[in-house]
Amino acid sequence: MEKQNTDNKFLGTEKIGKLLKMFSIPCVLSLIIQALYNLVDQIFIGNSNLGQLGNTATGIVYPLTVIALALGLFIGDGSAACISINQGRNQTKDTHKTIGTGITIGLIVSVVLVAISFIFRKGILVGFGAKESSVLQYSMEYSTWIIIGFPLFLLACVLNPIIRADGSPKFAMFSMAIGAVTNIALDPLFIYAFNMGMNGAALATFIGQLVTFVLSVVYFFKSKNFKLSLKSFIPDFKLLWLSLKLGISSFLTQISIVIISIVTNNILNIYLPGDTSAIGLLTIAFKVFGIVVSIAVGIASGGQPILGYNYGAKKYDRVKQAFKYIIFTTFIVGIVSTILFEACPQYILAIFGYSEVPEFGMLIFRIYLGFILLTCLTKVVSILFQAIGCPIKSTLIAMLRDLIFLVPLTILLPLTTKTIYPFYWAAPISDFLTMVVSVVLLIVLFKQMAKEQSPKTENSISILPSHKGVIITISRQHGAGGREIGQKLAKKLGVPFYDKELTALAAQESGLAQEYIEKIEEKNSILYDLYLSTEANQTAIKAQENVLKEIAEKGSCVIVGRAADYVLKDYKPFKVFIYAPNEFKQKRIMTNYGDNEDLAKINMEKADKRRAKFYENITGLVWGNAKNYNLSIDSSVGVDKVVEQIFMAVPNDKNKQKN
């Protein structure tokens, strides 16, 4: 059997600075290129005769573009994470279905989005803030080619993460870069030379997206780990559901931008009526802000595998060291940005054609974006929690600033004075409050790490010798006595028994801490799928699978848990599921663990729910379904009787004759 690669130990030994350069620089470049797509049009529009009205019109259409981006990443990032999980399950045969389903659904969604956008275009643009007739006219012109390009744009957003997941991040970045360069090159040609106005700017964007899309499609003819056929594009809704669950974080992040843009545009129309430049200035500020945040997110995202692996290995000093590197680098980016925003916002806006900057533009940079340093730092904290397998905390921090604090404050603060001035403070207050929550969560995390001792040097453990014969895998309900049954059965058959020993062996295989690996199955979270898809957890899961296969190569044995029945399916194991009535299980739990009746019931339900979820994520099958096992047996008849029944059912005459 081919052994999967789990050699990530260099993440725990290589110099942190070198690792961050290796991982972070491509991430930063990729995100900056993506942000440029949203920026270059405004530079050329602002310096043309379209001027302020043109910039405002792009600000009106901007939320519509982000909706397409959100939907694309919803499917694309989710599909990429789904591919990682399938690789962990050794289900690479389903990779083409995951990709084909994503492409088909992406195409359908994009066509629907195009139809809705054209049918309700005027109402949508007015709702996004196009109150003035001149602004609405420019917005209608600009949106035409943007909407036509949605299928290309959305599908490129689906394909790009998949290309990265296939092990080609450089090609993914290259395809985006060529599209952005094409857009930049065509903007002045269409806007200035051909005098095409807003249509020219939008057409340049469309062609740039077309180039990125074509390059992405070309890649799929030479992909590394999958091949697509016509059957691939028939939607598999089970895989689609898993992809969407894994992509929800990316979707929410982008949708929060849409909500903020719509709310702020309308607030400006209320408190600055007739000012056609305000929305354009705010949109420019948002996009410049996006460039800075992309750098911070790129640095932290590059550090994810380093943070995750060393946290799993309980090398907390390296976790702290990597986090300090990331925070320090991000701090420099934030400080430089703050200085520029405070000292010379007029020069930044001059790039976009503003020879004279209104007071609103100056205050947006100096006050509204005044705490951009805190924004960057909280993004880093969010990514830290994602890296170490705390998706709920990560998502909470990500949503706090934009949805929980910023949107309500944007609406409520101007009501206090009936003027625009309190609006400027909505973002700084949101940044400060989010930072406070982030610091509290960090303090708790670091105290937790400090309490946990460095991993002890564990006694070396090895796979026990055996002989040819059947491999017996036991899945069991909590309290049904599966471990005791497995031990007695192994003794009766005269073969090795493995349960907790598996995690010790997997720890030696991966370099991760044994306690960390043991906790993977114990996690219970609404974002469990996202948790399992993190780098360290995938390394741990693959290490366990490698160990299981090495054990199987040695010969007959009894293995409890860890989805061994599925992992070893090529060895044709004898698969047993142990269950029992709830009352029987509760009594055993009370006796063995000292729980009272209520606590025993709660722990029984929680443990079985966790095991079912873990099994589903590893195998894609339903835990406990009798169809998945050779023998399902009720242990309430007595442990010894169950052992005897399994012993008699096992198709291994050699072992029976010995006993």
HELIX and SHEET records of a PDB file:
HELIX    1   1 LYS A    9  GLY A   12  5                                   4    
HELIX    2   2 ILE A   16  TYR A   37  1                                  22    
HELIX    3   3 VAL A   40  GLY A   46  1                                   7    
HELIX    4   4 GLY A   51  GLY A   88  1                                  38    
HELIX    5   5 THR A   92  ASP A   94  5                                   3    
HELIX    6   6 THR A   95  ILE A  119  1                                  25    
HELIX    7   7 ARG A  121  GLY A  127  1                                   7    
HELIX    8   8 SER A  133  ILE A  148  1                                  16    
HELIX    9   9 PHE A  150  ALA A  165  1                                  16    
HELIX   10  10 PRO A  169  PRO A  188  1                                  20    
HELIX   11  11 LEU A  189  ALA A  193  3                                   5    
HELIX   12  12 GLY A  197  TYR A  219  1                                  23    
HELIX   13  13 LEU A  230  PHE A  233  5                                   4    
HELIX   14  14 PHE A  237  TYR A  271  1                                  35    
HELIX   15  15 ALA A  278  GLY A  312  1                                  35    
HELIX   16  16 TYR A  316  ALA A  343  1                                  28    
HELIX   17  17 PRO A  345  ALA A  350  1                                   6    
HELIX   18  18 GLU A  359  LEU A  363  1                                   5    
HELIX   19  19 ILE A  364  TYR A  368  3                                   5    
HELIX   20  20 ILE A  372  ALA A  387  1                                  16    
HELIX   21  21 PRO A  391  MET A  399  1                                   9    
HELIX   22  22 LEU A  400  LEU A  406  3                                   7    
HELIX   23  23 VAL A  407  THR A  417  1                                  11    
HELIX   24  24 TYR A  421  TRP A  425  5                                   5    
HELIX   25  25 ALA A  426  LYS A  451  1                                  26    
HELIX   26  26 GLY A  482  LEU A  493  1                                  12    
HELIX   27  27 LYS A  500  SER A  510  1                                  11    
HELIX   28  28 GLN A  514  ILE A  520  1                                   7    
HELIX   29  29 TYR A  528  LEU A  532  1                                   5    
HELIX   30  30 GLU A  535  LYS A  554  1                                  20    
HELIX   31  31 ALA A  564  VAL A  567  1                                   4    
HELIX   32  32 LYS A  569  TYR A  571  5                                   3    
HELIX   33  33 ASN A  582  TYR A  593  1                                  12    
HELIX   34  34 GLU A  597  THR A  619  1                                  23    
HELIX   35  35 ALA A  626  ASN A  628  5                                   3    
HELIX   36  36 SER A  635  VAL A  637  5                                   3    
HELIX   37  37 VAL A  639  ALA A  649  1                                  11    
HELIX   38  38 ASP A  653  LYS A  658  1                                   6    
SHEET    1   A 5 PHE A 497  TYR A 498  0                                        
SHEET    2   A 5 CYS A 557  VAL A 560  1                                        
SHEET    3   A 5 ILE A 471  ARG A 476  1                                        
SHEET    4   A 5 PHE A 574  TYR A 579  1                                        
SHEET    5   A 5 LEU A 631  ASP A 634  1                                        
END                                                                             
